[in-house]
Amino acid sequence: MNEIELLREWDADVPPLADNARVRTRARLHQVMVAPAAPTVVARRPLLRIGVACVAAAAVTATVVVARDTGSSPQVRTVSASTVLRGAAAEERRLEKPLEPRDDQFVYTKEVIRETPAGGGSTRTYVDESWSSVDGSQRSYVSELGRAQWVPVDQPGQSSWPPRRWSELKRLPTDPDRLTVTLRDMGGKPDFGRPTRADEWPMIHVFLSGLLRAPVLPKGLRPAAFEALATVPGIKVLPGRTDGGGRAGIGVQYVGGPGTPWADGGPVLVFDARTYRYLGMHDRRTAGSETYEQWSYVAADAVVDRVRQRP
């Protein structure tokens, strides 16, 4: 079964999956996410090692006090995670540049990643430049943590999350409510009239987090993902955070219930504390017995005509 194809055809005239079939579909998707990334299918640091956390018994609605410098005396305001995420969506809509690549082009991204061993040690900085085929029909050239490699053309039945092909990304709804339900019911026809159950929110968060890891998205999709994330129970706000470039900001993080994989919190999205502009991500990476604190941000993106062409 190709889950991405099912997502692309979510509005097909087919009956919804039975509950047991939907559970099997989600289990397969989770297995893909937590499996190690195969070198030949890595296109844009996809979400392949993320764990699934159970939703918290009650939504985390913690707020923080943020000082705003007005040029005279600092003003203090209280913000919630929902406020930050909705503000980020508005700022993204104001700043985002529409991309309409042709199928024969490549999406160029330049990502800066800074890593420090969690147990102490020297910090390393990687500058990863990647050229991803828009429709998957040409070889891509990608870099991850300084290791560059050619990625073969897409094969029939091959899928990933977030989708590699631009056409698949464009099929995702840019309305946050419809996006949430589409991801919730992946593997079947979305039921937009059905309320979301508490046990379904963790998987929704998994897909939204994966989508936000994509360096470049079609216009309107990232703002929709931010707004959809604002409705996920278990989201909290963290003051005093920095991005990979050392810029000060405010963090937003998902926290799972006690005893779950994300009981200590998942990746932290970092936003400018004044404008709520998205700055980057703080996460942890495990390689063998070593764990690394990792900060990342996208320094540049564009559409180009060939591999290794820079804007």
Secondary structure, DSSP 8 states (H G I E B T S, - for coil): --HHHHHHTTTSS-----HHHHHHHHHHHHHHHHS---TTT-SS--S-S-------SS----EEEEEE--SSS-EEEEEEHHHHHHHHHHHHHHH-------TTSEEEEEEEEEEEETTS---EEEEEEEEEESSSSS-EEEEETTEEEEE----TT---SS-SSHHHHHTS-SSHHHHHHHHHTTTS---TTS---GGGHHHHHHHHHHHHHSS---TTHHHHHHHHHTTSTTEEEEEEEE-TT--EEEEEEE---TTSTTTT---EEEE-TTT--EEEEEEEEEETTEEEEEEEEEEEEEEESSTT---
